Amino acid sequence: MKDPRDTHKAQGTPGAPVRSGIPEHGRVPKYYAVKTQLEALLDELGEGGGLPTERDLAARFGVARETVRQAVRELLIQGRVRRKGRGTVVAGPKLEQPLSLVSYTEGVRRQGKVPGRSLIGLDRMPAGPELAAQLGIGEADPVWHLERVLLADDERVGLESTYVSVERFPHLERDFDPDSSFYAFLRDRLGVRFATAEERIETVLATPREALLIGTPPALPMLLLNRVSRDADGRPVERVRSLYRGDRFSFTTHLTGV
């Protein structure tokens, strides 16, 4: 098997991890050496190309099948490969979602994908202390809870929970199509314009329920976004909790000096 240190020296890829992840002492775990060789193979195969079996890869690299399994597991977490039936294929590029006041629908369409949503439920519930503070309403006031699975080309890629005041949007269950963009509904039907938002991003693991709804292993890292959006008058419009697959999404933003 080719020494991954030679690969590093040969590539010298700008923007790559420092020393391509190889420690200064030069001792590389077997699984990482296999992963390095697999990454080169993925580039050769191209999107949708099928990986050889674990048995074949183990024989090819002269390692145990468990070593191959660990290398492939890391590539799955990184989103470089995905499961298809009983096999593993090369995954496409991650979806880039802008950190801006645009809807999920608009962000996915910009990348040539077909956005979609699958309704889990639209329910009324008391706001409680936290939601009441975020939405500027009383703790006993009712809120709508809209929960949907996020889709891109019919692939499940996330889970979204939206909370809005029932008093402000009393007929949501009657007027809103849950398969459509909520932002477009507010803008086009109700004339609501988003002006500002506070958003927090963190890495989490999905709960068993969330993993089942999204169709991922519970150990797959997720990107969790919590957002409170306000209109031009500074009134809170919505509180959103969005859970995105870490292997399928990255987020971009434009920064300027102050």
Backbone as JSON, one array per atom type, in Angstrom:
{
  "sequence": "MKDPRDTHKAQGTPGAPVRSGIPEHGRVPKYYAVKTQLEALLDELGEGGGLPTERDLAARFGVARETVRQAVRELLIQGRVRRKGRGTVVAGPKLEQPLSLVSYTEGVRRQGKVPGRSLIGLDRMPAGPELAAQLGIGEADPVWHLERVLLADDERVGLESTYVSVERFPHLERDFDPDSSFYAFLRDRLGVRFATAEERIETVLATPREALLIGTPPALPMLLLNRVSRDADGRPVERVRSLYRGDRFSFTTHLTGV",
  "N": [[0.85, -1.2, 0.0], [0.48, 2.24, -0.77], [2.49, 4.74, 0.78], [0.94, 7.15, 2.75], [2.27, 9.48, 3.36], [3.82, 10.02, 1.18], [1.84, 10.65, -0.63], [0.94, 13.03, 0.43], [3.22, 14.67, 0.08], [3.36, 14.69, -2.67], [0.96, 15.82, -3.47], [0.47, 18.33, -2.04], [-1.72, 20.07, -1.67], [-3.25, 23.19, -1.85], [-5.01, 24.66, 0.84], [-5.71, 22.27, 1.96], [-5.94, 20.09, 4.9], [-3.46, 20.71, 7.45], [-0.4, 19.19, 6.76], [-1.89, 17.18, 5.69], [-3.19, 15.81, 7.73], [-1.33, 14.12, 8.86], [0.59, 13.11, 11.59], [3.41, 14.76, 13.23], [5.29, 12.9, 14.06], [5.07, 11.01, 12.15], [3.87, 8.5, 12.23], [1.24, 6.72, 11.07], [-2.11, 5.81, 11.59], [-3.49, 2.66, 10.58], [-6.1, 2.64, 9.51], [-6.38, 5.26, 8.7], [-4.5, 5.5, 6.7], [-5.64, 3.78, 4.83], [-8.0, 5.18, 4.38], [-6.99, 7.46, 3.11], [-6.12, 6.38, 0.67], [-8.57, 5.49, -0.26], [-9.91, 7.89, -0.68], [-8.61, 8.87, -2.93], [-9.45, 6.92, -4.7], [-12.2, 7.45, -4.76], [-12.27, 9.84, -6.15], [-11.54, 8.94, -8.66], [-13.67, 7.24, -9.3], [-15.97, 8.88, -9.3], [-19.11, 10.72, -8.85], [-21.74, 8.72, -7.64], [-20.49, 6.38, -8.32], [-19.78, 2.97, -7.56], [-18.32, 1.54, -4.64], [-15.83, -1.02, -4.24], [-16.31, -4.22, -2.56], [-15.98, -4.73, 1.03], [-14.35, -6.93, 1.49], [-12.9, -7.11, -0.91], [-11.58, -4.63, -0.87], [-10.06, -4.89, 1.45], [-8.3, -6.93, 0.69], [-7.05, -5.63, -1.42], [-5.66, -3.52, -0.16], [-4.22, -4.84, 1.73], [-5.0, -5.18, 4.43], [-6.95, -5.7, 7.47], [-10.49, -6.45, 7.39], [-11.95, -4.96, 9.24], [-10.4, -2.7, 9.51], [-10.76, -1.5, 7.01], [-13.48, -1.07, 7.25], [-13.62, 0.87, 9.28], [-12.37, 3.03, 8.0], [-14.16, 3.52, 5.88], [-16.38, 4.16, 7.37], [-15.67, 6.65, 8.45], [-15.58, 8.15, 6.1], [-18.25, 8.06, 5.42], [-19.39, 9.59, 7.5], [-18.24, 12.03, 6.9], [-19.54, 12.57, 4.59], [-18.55, 11.86, 2.11], [-19.13, 9.45, 0.94], [-22.06, 7.37, 0.48], [-24.68, 5.2, 1.61], [-26.24, 2.82, -0.51], [-28.75, 0.8, -1.04], [-27.46, -2.35, -0.45], [-24.91, -1.64, -0.84], [-22.13, 0.73, -1.17], [-21.73, 3.99, -2.35], [-20.18, 6.7, -4.19], [-20.72, 9.89, -2.91], [-22.5, 12.89, -3.81], [-21.59, 16.44, -4.01], [-21.77, 18.43, -0.97], [-24.74, 20.13, 0.09], [-24.94, 23.6, -0.01], [-25.98, 25.86, 2.24], [-27.03, 29.15, 2.58], [-26.25, 31.4, 5.24], [-28.48, 33.37, 5.83], [-31.35, 35.54, 5.51], [-33.13, 33.85, 3.93], [-35.32, 31.34, 2.61], [-35.32, 27.77, 3.22], [-36.17, 26.51, 0.91], [-35.48, 28.33, -1.17], [-32.7, 28.35, -0.91], [-31.96, 25.69, -1.56], [-32.92, 25.43, -4.17], [-31.24, 27.16, -5.57], [-29.04, 25.61, -6.0], [-29.69, 23.84, -7.91], [-31.25, 21.72, -7.09], [-34.26, 19.94, -6.2], [-36.37, 21.2, -3.88], [-38.19, 20.02, -1.0], [-40.77, 19.11, 1.36], [-41.93, 17.12, 4.03], [-44.77, 16.69, 5.86], [-44.9, 16.36, 9.34], [-46.41, 17.16, 11.53], [-48.89, 19.62, 12.49], [-49.61, 21.49, 15.08], [-51.34, 22.89, 17.94], [-50.16, 24.45, 20.91], [-49.44, 25.38, 24.34], [-47.39, 28.27, 24.89], [-45.37, 28.42, 26.9], [-42.54, 29.26, 29.09], [-39.98, 29.75, 27.72], [-40.48, 29.88, 24.87], [-42.39, 31.88, 24.94], [-40.94, 34.11, 25.78], [-39.22, 34.38, 23.6], [-40.94, 34.85, 21.46], [-42.34, 37.03, 22.27], [-44.81, 36.9, 23.67], [-47.48, 35.87, 25.93], [-46.98, 33.36, 28.5], [-49.02, 31.46, 28.65], [-50.23, 31.75, 26.26], [-51.28, 30.43, 23.07], [-49.31, 28.64, 20.64], [-48.46, 27.82, 17.27], [-47.07, 24.76, 16.27], [-45.13, 23.7, 13.79], [-43.96, 20.95, 12.23], [-41.65, 19.46, 10.07], [-40.13, 17.18, 7.75], [-37.21, 17.79, 5.93], [-36.49, 17.83, 2.46], [-34.39, 17.06, -0.35], [-34.3, 16.69, -3.67], [-35.94, 14.51, -3.16], [-34.53, 13.19, -1.2], [-34.11, 12.64, 2.23], [-32.98, 15.15, 4.29], [-33.02, 16.71, 6.56], [-34.65, 18.1, 9.52], [-37.26, 20.15, 10.55], [-38.56, 22.43, 12.87], [-41.0, 24.78, 13.41], [-42.17, 27.58, 15.19], [-44.85, 29.71, 15.79], [-46.89, 32.5, 16.76], [-50.26, 31.88, 17.57], [-52.17, 33.86, 17.8], [-51.19, 35.83, 16.09], [-51.12, 34.49, 13.66], [-53.79, 33.19, 13.01], [-55.19, 31.41, 11.33], [-53.56, 29.4, 10.3], [-53.58, 26.61, 9.93], [-55.57, 26.34, 8.08], [-54.98, 27.98, 5.87], [-52.33, 27.57, 5.02], [-50.19, 25.68, 2.95], [-48.57, 22.86, 3.84], [-46.57, 21.63, 2.37], [-45.22, 23.57, 1.08], [-43.14, 26.59, 0.88], [-42.72, 28.24, 3.9], [-41.76, 30.8, 4.35], [-42.32, 32.04, 1.88], [-45.09, 31.94, 1.94], [-45.68, 33.65, 4.14], [-44.63, 36.04, 3.14], [-45.87, 36.44, 0.57], [-48.62, 35.92, 0.88], [-49.39, 37.06, 3.33], [-47.98, 39.36, 3.6], [-45.8, 39.71, 5.28], [-42.58, 40.72, 6.13], [-39.31, 39.66, 6.6], [-36.76, 41.04, 8.61], [-34.58, 41.04, 10.46], [-32.56, 38.65, 12.3], [-31.6, 36.37, 14.89], [-29.25, 33.83, 15.17], [-28.12, 30.65, 16.16], [-25.61, 28.2, 15.91], [-24.75, 24.82, 16.25], [-23.08, 21.67, 16.86], [-24.62, 18.54, 17.08], [-25.93, 15.35, 18.21], [-28.51, 13.43, 16.77], [-31.67, 12.7, 18.3], [-33.12, 9.44, 19.04], [-35.73, 9.45, 17.87], [-35.57, 11.62, 16.06], [-33.49, 10.74, 14.38], [-34.74, 8.54, 13.22], [-36.84, 9.78, 11.79], [-35.39, 11.33, 9.96], [-33.91, 9.39, 8.79], [-31.3, 8.44, 9.35], [-28.27, 7.11, 10.88], [-28.11, 7.12, 14.49], [-25.62, 7.98, 15.41], [-24.61, 9.76, 13.61], [-23.2, 12.93, 13.09], [-24.96, 16.01, 13.49], [-26.01, 19.23, 12.28], [-27.22, 21.8, 14.11], [-29.49, 24.42, 14.01], [-30.71, 27.23, 15.59], [-33.08, 29.7, 15.42], [-34.38, 32.99, 15.77], [-36.59, 35.06, 14.22], [-37.32, 38.39, 13.09], [-39.63, 41.0, 12.16], [-39.84, 44.04, 10.13], [-40.62, 45.91, 12.0], [-39.47, 45.06, 14.27], [-40.77, 43.09, 15.65], [-41.05, 39.78, 16.92], [-41.32, 37.07, 14.66], [-41.1, 34.31, 14.16], [-39.89, 31.29, 15.68], [-37.42, 29.05, 15.01], [-36.27, 25.74, 14.83], [-33.86, 23.97, 13.33], [-32.63, 20.99, 12.06], [-29.94, 19.64, 10.49], [-28.43, 17.23, 8.32], [-25.12, 16.41, 8.95], [-23.46, 15.25, 7.09], [-24.43, 16.04, 4.66], [-24.73, 18.74, 4.44], [-23.37, 22.05, 4.31], [-22.6, 25.34, 5.52], [-22.7, 28.72, 4.48], [-21.51, 32.1, 4.59], [-21.35, 35.68, 4.23], [-18.88, 37.88, 5.16], [-18.1, 41.07, 6.48], [-15.93, 43.86, 7.18], [-15.9, 45.82, 10.24]],
  "CA": [[0.0, 0.0, 0.0], [1.27, 3.46, -0.9], [2.66, 5.5, 2.0], [0.19, 8.4, 2.63], [3.17, 10.63, 3.44], [4.21, 10.32, -0.2], [0.69, 11.31, -1.24], [0.95, 14.41, 0.91], [4.3, 15.4, -0.56], [3.08, 14.82, -4.09], [-0.19, 16.68, -3.72], [0.67, 19.68, -1.56], [-2.93, 20.77, -2.09], [-3.57, 24.4, -1.08], [-6.29, 24.6, 1.54], [-5.89, 20.96, 2.59], [-5.51, 20.1, 6.3], [-2.01, 20.78, 7.63], [0.27, 17.9, 6.57], [-2.93, 16.21, 5.33], [-3.58, 15.04, 8.9], [-0.27, 13.2, 9.28], [1.31, 13.66, 12.74], [4.82, 15.07, 13.03], [6.13, 11.7, 14.23], [4.99, 10.23, 10.91], [3.19, 7.2, 12.39], [-0.13, 6.9, 10.61], [-2.99, 4.66, 11.84], [-3.78, 1.91, 9.36], [-7.37, 3.03, 8.92], [-6.22, 6.56, 8.03], [-3.78, 5.24, 5.45], [-6.64, 3.22, 3.91], [-8.91, 6.28, 4.03], [-6.3, 8.3, 2.13], [-6.16, 5.69, -0.61], [-9.96, 5.45, -0.69], [-10.27, 9.21, -1.19], [-8.12, 8.92, -4.31], [-10.33, 6.04, -5.48], [-13.48, 8.14, -4.94], [-12.09, 10.82, -7.23], [-11.53, 8.18, -9.92], [-14.99, 6.65, -9.56], [-16.95, 9.93, -9.58], [-20.38, 10.66, -8.13], [-22.58, 7.58, -7.95], [-19.7, 5.17, -8.55], [-19.85, 2.01, -6.47], [-17.08, 1.07, -4.05], [-15.69, -2.48, -4.12], [-16.74, -4.76, -1.27], [-14.97, -4.68, 2.09], [-13.4, -8.04, 1.27], [-12.0, -6.74, -2.02], [-10.73, -3.52, -0.45], [-9.09, -5.41, 2.42], [-7.27, -7.63, -0.08], [-6.34, -4.63, -2.22], [-4.76, -2.71, 0.68], [-3.46, -5.7, 2.62], [-5.37, -4.9, 5.82], [-8.13, -6.42, 7.94], [-11.76, -5.85, 6.96], [-12.35, -3.97, 10.23], [-9.67, -1.47, 9.18], [-11.5, -0.92, 5.89], [-14.78, -0.65, 7.74], [-13.43, 2.12, 10.0], [-12.08, 4.06, 7.02], [-15.4, 3.82, 5.17], [-17.27, 4.81, 8.34], [-15.3, 8.07, 8.5], [-16.0, 8.77, 4.84], [-19.71, 8.22, 5.52], [-19.65, 10.72, 8.39], [-17.83, 13.24, 6.2], [-20.4, 12.8, 3.44], [-17.89, 11.55, 0.86], [-19.82, 8.29, 0.38], [-23.37, 7.12, 1.07], [-25.19, 3.85, 1.41], [-27.26, 2.64, -1.53], [-29.07, -0.62, -0.94], [-26.48, -3.06, 0.37], [-23.59, -1.19, -1.23], [-21.69, 2.08, -0.85], [-21.4, 4.72, -3.57], [-19.61, 8.03, -4.02], [-21.76, 10.89, -2.72], [-22.33, 14.18, -4.5], [-21.14, 17.52, -3.13], [-22.71, 18.85, 0.05], [-25.59, 21.28, -0.18], [-24.49, 24.81, 0.67], [-27.11, 26.68, 2.64], [-26.54, 30.45, 3.04], [-26.7, 31.91, 6.52], [-29.12, 34.63, 5.51], [-32.8, 35.48, 5.65], [-33.81, 33.22, 2.8], [-35.91, 30.09, 3.03], [-34.67, 26.53, 2.81], [-36.56, 26.27, -0.48], [-34.68, 29.16, -2.06], [-31.31, 27.92, -0.83], [-31.78, 24.43, -2.28], [-33.16, 25.66, -5.6], [-30.07, 27.81, -6.14], [-28.04, 24.59, -6.33], [-30.21, 22.93, -8.92], [-31.96, 20.62, -6.47], [-35.69, 20.14, -6.01], [-36.68, 21.17, -2.46], [-39.48, 19.47, -0.61], [-41.0, 18.93, 2.79], [-42.93, 16.12, 4.39], [-45.38, 17.13, 7.11], [-45.02, 15.46, 10.5], [-47.58, 17.61, 12.29], [-49.16, 21.03, 12.73], [-50.36, 21.41, 16.32], [-51.38, 24.02, 18.87], [-49.65, 24.13, 22.23], [-49.12, 26.59, 25.11], [-46.05, 28.75, 24.58], [-44.38, 28.13, 27.94], [-41.67, 30.39, 29.38], [-38.92, 30.02, 26.74], [-41.07, 30.35, 23.62], [-43.08, 33.14, 25.19], [-39.93, 35.17, 25.78], [-38.66, 34.52, 22.26], [-41.97, 35.35, 20.54], [-42.95, 38.24, 22.82], [-46.21, 36.64, 24.01], [-47.65, 35.33, 27.27], [-46.64, 31.94, 28.65], [-50.21, 30.63, 28.42], [-50.74, 31.97, 24.9], [-51.02, 29.29, 22.21], [-48.44, 28.77, 19.46], [-48.46, 26.73, 16.3], [-45.82, 24.02, 16.09], [-45.11, 23.09, 12.46], [-42.79, 20.07, 12.15], [-41.56, 18.87, 8.74], [-38.88, 16.61, 7.26], [-36.7, 18.52, 4.78], [-36.1, 16.96, 1.36], [-33.69, 17.62, -1.51], [-34.42, 15.63, -4.67], [-36.61, 13.39, -2.46], [-33.66, 12.63, -0.16], [-34.32, 13.28, 3.53], [-31.72, 15.79, 4.68], [-33.13, 17.47, 7.8], [-35.92, 18.15, 10.25], [-37.48, 21.55, 10.89], [-39.68, 22.78, 13.74], [-41.29, 26.22, 13.38], [-43.14, 28.01, 16.18], [-45.37, 31.07, 15.59], [-48.03, 32.84, 17.6], [-51.6, 31.62, 17.01], [-52.87, 35.14, 17.72], [-50.74, 36.55, 14.9], [-51.45, 33.69, 12.47], [-54.86, 32.35, 13.55], [-55.75, 30.42, 10.4], [-52.44, 28.73, 9.64], [-53.94, 25.25, 9.52], [-56.5, 26.41, 6.96], [-54.46, 28.74, 4.73], [-50.96, 27.25, 4.63], [-49.89, 24.37, 2.39], [-47.34, 22.45, 4.54], [-45.54, 21.18, 1.43], [-44.64, 24.75, 0.44], [-42.25, 27.44, 1.66], [-43.39, 29.06, 4.9], [-41.35, 32.19, 4.12], [-43.07, 32.55, 0.73], [-46.47, 32.13, 2.41], [-45.74, 34.87, 4.95], [-44.33, 37.19, 2.29], [-46.79, 36.64, -0.55], [-50.02, 35.87, 1.29], [-49.68, 37.87, 4.51], [-47.24, 40.62, 3.56], [-44.8, 39.78, 6.35], [-41.21, 40.82, 5.63], [-38.28, 39.44, 7.6], [-35.75, 42.09, 8.6], [-33.4, 40.63, 11.22], [-32.67, 37.35, 12.97], [-30.47, 35.85, 15.66], [-29.13, 32.4, 14.87], [-27.06, 29.92, 16.84], [-25.31, 26.94, 15.24], [-23.93, 23.9, 17.04], [-23.06, 20.27, 16.42], [-25.32, 17.66, 18.03], [-26.38, 14.06, 17.72], [-29.97, 13.35, 16.73], [-32.34, 11.77, 19.2], [-33.61, 8.28, 18.28], [-36.88, 9.83, 17.06], [-35.1, 12.46, 14.96], [-32.73, 9.9, 13.45], [-35.72, 7.72, 12.49], [-37.55, 10.63, 10.85], [-34.48, 11.76, 8.91], [-33.41, 8.19, 8.13], [-29.86, 8.37, 9.51], [-27.83, 6.47, 12.13], [-28.07, 8.09, 15.6], [-24.25, 8.45, 15.65], [-24.2, 10.72, 12.58], [-23.26, 14.31, 13.57], [-25.95, 16.89, 12.89], [-25.87, 20.66, 12.47], [-28.46, 22.32, 14.69], [-29.65, 25.87, 13.91], [-31.83, 27.83, 16.3], [-33.24, 31.06, 14.89], [-35.55, 33.83, 16.06], [-36.66, 36.06, 13.15], [-38.16, 39.56, 13.39], [-40.06, 41.79, 11.0], [-39.26, 45.38, 10.03], [-40.97, 46.65, 13.21], [-38.78, 44.46, 15.4], [-41.63, 42.08, 16.3], [-40.7, 38.4, 16.59], [-42.23, 36.39, 13.74], [-41.01, 32.86, 14.29], [-38.75, 30.64, 16.32], [-37.2, 27.85, 14.2], [-35.22, 24.78, 15.18], [-33.59, 23.19, 12.12], [-31.61, 19.96, 12.24], [-29.46, 19.24, 9.17], [-27.43, 16.16, 8.27], [-23.76, 16.93, 8.82], [-22.8, 14.68, 5.92], [-25.04, 16.54, 3.44], [-24.86, 20.2, 4.44], [-22.42, 23.03, 4.83], [-23.24, 26.66, 5.59], [-21.84, 29.8, 4.01], [-21.94, 33.45, 4.92], [-20.47, 36.74, 3.73], [-18.45, 38.72, 6.27], [-17.51, 42.37, 6.15], [-15.27, 44.52, 8.29], [-16.73, 46.75, 11.0]],
  "C": [[0.88, 1.24, 0.0], [1.31, 4.22, 0.43], [1.93, 6.84, 1.86], [1.06, 9.63, 2.76], [3.65, 11.04, 2.06], [3.09, 11.05, -0.92], [0.66, 12.78, -0.84], [2.0, 15.23, 0.18], [3.99, 15.67, -2.03], [1.98, 15.83, -4.36], [0.08, 18.13, -3.31], [-0.51, 20.58, -1.86], [-3.18, 22.01, -1.24], [-4.93, 24.26, -0.42], [-6.56, 23.26, 2.2], [-5.5, 21.06, 4.07], [-3.99, 20.11, 6.4], [-1.41, 19.37, 7.61], [-0.72, 16.79, 6.22], [-3.29, 15.29, 6.49], [-2.52, 14.1, 9.42], [0.5, 13.81, 10.45], [2.79, 13.89, 12.44], [5.71, 13.84, 13.19], [6.02, 10.74, 13.05], [4.3, 8.9, 11.02], [1.71, 7.39, 12.09], [-0.95, 5.66, 10.94], [-3.35, 3.98, 10.53], [-5.07, 2.38, 8.7], [-7.24, 4.35, 8.17], [-5.48, 6.4, 6.71], [-4.74, 4.68, 4.4], [-7.59, 4.32, 3.46], [-8.28, 7.19, 2.97], [-6.36, 7.68, 0.74], [-7.59, 5.64, -1.16], [-10.4, 6.81, -1.26], [-9.79, 9.39, -2.63], [-9.0, 8.07, -5.22], [-11.67, 6.71, -5.74], [-13.4, 9.14, -6.07], [-12.1, 10.14, -8.6], [-12.92, 7.7, -10.29], [-16.02, 7.71, -9.95], [-18.26, 9.69, -8.87], [-21.24, 9.49, -8.61], [-21.83, 6.29, -8.19], [-19.7, 4.27, -7.34], [-18.49, 1.59, -5.96], [-17.02, -0.46, -4.1], [-16.13, -2.94, -2.73], [-15.62, -4.62, -0.25], [-13.92, -5.76, 1.89], [-12.39, -7.67, 0.19], [-11.05, -5.61, -1.61], [-9.67, -3.99, 0.55], [-7.96, -6.14, 1.71], [-6.41, -6.65, -0.88], [-5.3, -3.86, -1.41], [-3.96, -3.54, 1.67], [-3.73, -5.44, 4.08], [-6.59, -5.75, 6.19], [-9.4, -5.71, 7.49], [-12.24, -4.79, 7.94], [-11.64, -2.64, 9.99], [-10.36, -0.74, 8.03], [-12.82, -0.34, 6.37], [-14.67, 0.69, 8.48], [-13.16, 3.28, 9.04], [-13.35, 4.49, 6.28], [-16.38, 4.55, 6.1], [-16.95, 6.31, 8.44], [-15.72, 8.8, 7.23], [-17.52, 8.97, 4.8], [-20.06, 9.44, 6.36], [-19.32, 12.03, 7.7], [-18.72, 13.55, 4.99], [-19.74, 12.51, 2.11], [-18.53, 10.35, 0.17], [-21.17, 8.18, 1.06], [-23.78, 5.7, 0.78], [-26.24, 3.85, 0.32], [-27.57, 1.16, -1.59], [-28.09, -1.29, 0.01], [-25.06, -2.61, 0.06], [-23.3, 0.23, -0.77], [-21.26, 2.77, -2.13], [-20.83, 6.09, -3.22], [-20.74, 9.05, -3.94], [-21.47, 12.14, -3.54], [-21.85, 15.23, -3.52], [-22.21, 17.88, -2.11], [-23.54, 20.03, -0.43], [-25.09, 22.47, 0.63], [-25.7, 25.69, 0.96], [-26.59, 28.03, 3.15], [-27.09, 30.8, 4.41], [-27.26, 33.32, 6.29], [-30.62, 34.45, 5.65], [-33.47, 35.04, 4.36], [-34.33, 31.88, 3.29], [-35.05, 28.91, 2.59], [-34.95, 26.26, 1.34], [-35.68, 27.05, -1.44], [-33.22, 28.71, -2.08], [-31.05, 26.66, -1.62], [-31.96, 24.62, -3.78], [-31.95, 26.3, -6.28], [-29.0, 26.8, -6.57], [-28.56, 23.54, -7.3], [-30.91, 21.71, -8.37], [-33.44, 20.96, -6.32], [-35.99, 20.06, -4.51], [-38.03, 20.55, -2.19], [-39.57, 19.35, 0.89], [-42.09, 17.89, 2.99], [-43.47, 16.46, 5.77], [-45.4, 16.01, 8.16], [-46.24, 15.86, 11.32], [-47.66, 19.12, 12.35], [-50.12, 21.08, 13.91], [-50.33, 22.72, 17.08], [-50.9, 23.56, 20.23], [-49.42, 25.43, 22.99], [-47.66, 26.98, 24.88], [-45.04, 28.29, 25.62], [-43.39, 29.28, 28.06], [-40.67, 30.73, 28.27], [-39.48, 30.57, 25.44], [-41.76, 31.69, 23.8], [-42.1, 34.31, 25.16], [-39.39, 35.43, 24.38], [-39.65, 35.15, 21.29], [-42.68, 36.6, 21.07], [-44.42, 38.07, 23.14], [-46.27, 36.11, 25.44], [-47.37, 33.84, 27.32], [-47.81, 31.02, 28.36], [-50.77, 30.8, 27.01], [-50.39, 30.79, 24.0], [-50.07, 29.63, 21.06], [-48.72, 27.59, 18.54], [-47.09, 26.07, 16.3], [-45.93, 23.26, 14.77], [-43.83, 22.26, 12.35], [-42.79, 19.35, 10.8], [-40.17, 18.27, 8.5], [-38.47, 17.39, 6.01], [-36.17, 17.56, 3.73], [-35.3, 17.74, 0.32], [-33.62, 16.5, -2.54], [-34.95, 14.35, -4.03], [-35.72, 12.68, -1.45], [-33.91, 13.38, 1.14], [-33.0, 13.84, 4.05], [-31.83, 16.58, 5.99], [-34.52, 17.43, 8.39], [-36.09, 19.57, 10.78], [-38.72, 21.7, 11.76], [-39.82, 24.29, 13.77], [-42.38, 26.53, 14.39], [-43.54, 29.46, 15.89], [-46.59, 31.25, 16.48], [-49.35, 32.56, 16.89], [-52.37, 32.94, 16.86], [-52.47, 35.9, 16.45], [-51.11, 35.81, 13.62], [-52.56, 32.71, 12.83], [-55.34, 31.24, 12.63], [-54.66, 29.65, 9.64], [-52.82, 27.35, 9.14], [-54.86, 25.23, 8.31], [-55.84, 26.99, 5.69], [-53.11, 28.27, 4.2], [-50.85, 25.83, 4.1], [-48.56, 23.89, 2.99], [-46.25, 21.91, 3.63], [-44.79, 22.35, 0.79], [-43.73, 25.51, 1.39], [-43.05, 28.32, 2.63], [-43.03, 30.53, 4.71], [-42.14, 32.8, 2.97], [-44.53, 32.81, 1.13], [-46.6, 33.42, 3.21], [-45.56, 36.12, 4.09], [-45.45, 37.47, 1.29], [-48.26, 36.69, -0.13], [-50.35, 36.85, 2.4], [-48.91, 39.18, 4.54], [-46.23, 40.79, 4.66], [-43.4, 39.78, 5.73], [-40.23, 40.6, 6.78], [-37.2, 40.51, 7.47], [-34.47, 41.67, 9.3], [-33.64, 39.26, 11.85], [-31.42, 37.12, 13.81], [-30.43, 34.35, 15.44], [-27.93, 31.82, 15.59], [-26.87, 28.57, 16.17], [-24.43, 26.1, 16.15], [-24.01, 22.5, 16.45], [-23.7, 19.4, 17.49], [-25.47, 16.28, 17.4], [-27.9, 14.04, 17.75], [-30.48, 12.42, 17.82], [-32.78, 10.55, 18.38], [-34.8, 8.61, 17.38], [-36.45, 10.64, 15.85], [-34.35, 11.65, 13.92], [-33.67, 9.03, 12.61], [-36.45, 8.55, 11.44], [-36.66, 11.04, 9.68], [-33.9, 10.57, 8.15], [-31.9, 8.06, 8.2], [-29.51, 7.59, 10.77], [-27.77, 7.51, 13.25], [-26.68, 8.67, 15.83], [-23.79, 9.48, 14.63], [-24.28, 12.15, 13.13], [-24.26, 15.15, 12.78], [-25.56, 18.35, 13.15], [-27.21, 21.21, 12.93], [-28.44, 23.84, 14.62], [-30.89, 26.28, 14.68], [-31.91, 29.29, 15.91], [-34.5, 31.71, 15.43], [-35.53, 34.97, 15.04], [-37.64, 37.17, 13.54], [-38.52, 40.3, 12.1], [-39.44, 43.19, 11.05], [-39.57, 46.24, 11.24], [-40.29, 46.1, 14.45], [-39.59, 43.43, 16.15], [-41.16, 40.68, 15.94], [-41.76, 37.76, 15.7], [-42.25, 34.89, 14.01], [-39.8, 32.47, 15.13], [-38.6, 29.3, 15.6], [-36.05, 27.03, 14.76], [-35.03, 23.87, 13.98], [-32.43, 22.24, 12.37], [-31.22, 19.45, 10.85], [-28.42, 18.13, 9.28], [-26.04, 16.75, 8.05], [-23.03, 16.4, 7.62], [-23.34, 15.24, 4.61], [-25.09, 18.06, 3.35], [-23.6, 20.9, 4.92], [-23.1, 24.38, 4.76], [-22.23, 27.73, 5.21], [-22.4, 31.14, 4.46], [-20.93, 34.44, 4.36], [-20.16, 37.68, 4.88], [-17.86, 40.02, 5.75], [-16.85, 42.96, 7.38], [-16.19, 45.51, 8.98], [-16.02, 48.11, 11.08]]
}
